[in-house]
Amino acid sequence: MITAIVLISADVHRIPETAQAVADIPGVSEVYSCAGDVDLIAKIKVRDHEQIAEVVTGKINRLPGVTRSATHIAFRSYSSSEVEGGFSIGEE
């Protein structure tokens, strides 16, 4: 599976509706409403890169309320135990 993180800027008056519309798209596993530089963050899990294009450019970017998006492809996933283990290397 390929995981992509999509940072979405949305019309401030349509954030809840836009978030739900993004969440309803096949291939989108999670959507977060957040504070900061972007309004929504979507996690996409698909089988190939072509499906990322279909989900992002074919679906997300065409939704009413979406004003801009930036897609980031994940190379590897780390769990909290792997991250903690990396910081304890060499400790006794």
LINWO-V563585 format. One record per residue. N is the residue number from 1. RES is the residue in three letters. PHI is phi in whole degrees, 0 to 359 (* if undefined). PSI is psi in whole degrees, 0 to 359 (NA if undefined). Layout:
n res phi psi
N RES PHI PSI
N RES PHI PSI
//
This chain:
n res phi psi
1 MET * 144
2 ILE 256 134
3 THR 249 134
4 ALA 231 145
5 ILE 250 126
6 VAL 246 120
7 LEU 268 124
8 ILE 238 128
9 SER 263 136
10 ALA 227 158
11 ASP 300 123
12 VAL 304 332
13 HIS 276 354
14 ARG 235 15
15 ILE 302 310
16 PRO 299 317
17 GLU 293 320
18 THR 294 317
19 ALA 301 316
20 GLN 293 321
21 ALA 296 320
22 VAL 295 315
23 ALA 299 331
24 ASP 280 353
25 ILE 281 129
26 PRO 301 134
27 GLY 103 340
28 VAL 272 120
29 SER 265 330
30 GLU 208 150
31 VAL 223 133
32 TYR 240 134
33 SER 270 133
34 CYS 214 166
35 ALA 265 156
36 GLY 124 211
37 ASP 286 339
38 VAL 234 161
39 ASP 267 324
40 LEU 225 148
41 ILE 234 125
42 ALA 247 138
43 LYS 255 126
44 ILE 245 135
45 LYS 232 114
46 VAL 222 172
47 ARG 276 331
48 ASP 212 168
49 HIS 296 328
50 GLU 298 324
51 GLN 293 329
52 ILE 299 315
53 ALA 299 319
54 GLU 297 315
55 VAL 291 313
56 VAL 283 300
57 THR 280 329
58 GLY 277 333
59 LYS 239 297
60 ILE 301 309
61 ASN 293 346
62 ARG 265 355
63 LEU 288 140
64 PRO 299 134
65 GLY 103 337
66 VAL 277 123
67 THR 257 336
68 ARG 192 153
69 SER 213 158
70 ALA 223 129
71 THR 252 135
72 HIS 236 124
73 ILE 271 131
74 ALA 275 134
75 PHE 270 319
76 ARG 210 151
77 SER 250 143
78 TYR 238 137
79 SER 267 167
80 SER 299 325
81 SER 292 324
82 GLU 293 319
83 VAL 293 313
84 GLU 298 320
85 GLY 297 323
86 GLY 296 328
87 PHE 278 346
88 SER 258 9
89 ILE 298 130
90 GLY 87 352
91 GLU 277 146
92 GLU 243 NA
//
